[in-house]
Amino acid sequence: MGLKQRDSQYIGFLNKKELDLTQIKEKIANAEGLEKELQKNILGDLERIVSNQEIEWIANNDESKLIDYLVFRYKFKNYPRQRKPTPFPLHLLIEPTPTCNIKCTMCFQQDEFFKEKENIGKIDLDFFKNLIDQAVENNCKALTMASRGEPLLNPDLGEMLNYCKDKFLELKLNTNATILNEKMSKVILDARVDLLVFSVDAGSPEEYSKIRKGAKFETVVENIERFGKIKNSKKEYNKTVTRISGIDMGTQDKEKFQEFWKNKVDSLSITKPIPRDATYSNKKSLSETPCNLLWERMYVWFDGKCNPCDSDYKSTLQMGNAKDTPLKEIWQGEKYNQLRELHLKGNRSEKQPCDQCYQF
């Protein structure tokens, strides 16, 4: 497989959705309190800002939040590309657990690293709540509950989601759906999760089993179909958008994939893999393009380590620890700024594993 760099924000939607932006443009033009330059920029970039994800959000959320949401999405899609600093991460990702119950062929979970005692556990609930409080205090709009492991393995996940309820414009949860039962389905929907992403790559048991080692396709299908039925049982549950997100390994029948899942979830996407099953032994990347993630997001592992990305799953780039330093200080700190400066100067090849990464 040839290694090519991939835009960190690219989502390969298979079911493209469209929205008449006329009324939205009027609302932006008439929005009170919106900075004129920002207003002009959003109007000029609206077609690019509004993709499937935004269309689904707009359809399922209160109109009173629309301008705030579009401002956030404009910043999210532009500030990292412009290398524009922000006081706090635009997107915070918190890891409920680093442990996973399956081993996927393209994933770093195959590494013996995840069997070491210090890399097994779950995030402390009080620590998690403190992280959420910091995010809200600093006006963070987007939170994802996921990273290196399977979030549903954390027995406190329900309480964690409930604590996040209505505190973010985008609350997202990723899962492989292998252990998604009826009770957890209702917990997710009651917590008003905005986006539930199912990590599934195929439309048949044969193709699926070759990629998601240790998972049973029929069980995943049953769990996702049940979630859909519960979601459709109450109007208020429609706020939660479901997406099948797959990795294109070059072996799947994409037409079969789309045909099988198109009526089971709201949205479908499939993207080329970023080679991170062996990040630290990848062939050197020849690109010196700065990584957008340094201006976009921050990951917080279960043990408090803060990292700029999860391709560096061993935290060799660790920016600090949230158990002893506030998130805002880490984000604005010397280590983060030094790494940003290194990338801006075209010297990412001097830092491992940035020199072996194919994301930008």
Summary of the structure (lengths in Angstrom):
residues: 360
radius of gyration: 19.9
end to end distance: 18.7
largest distance: 56.3
contacts: 1174
relative contact order: 0.15
helix: 44%
strand: 13%
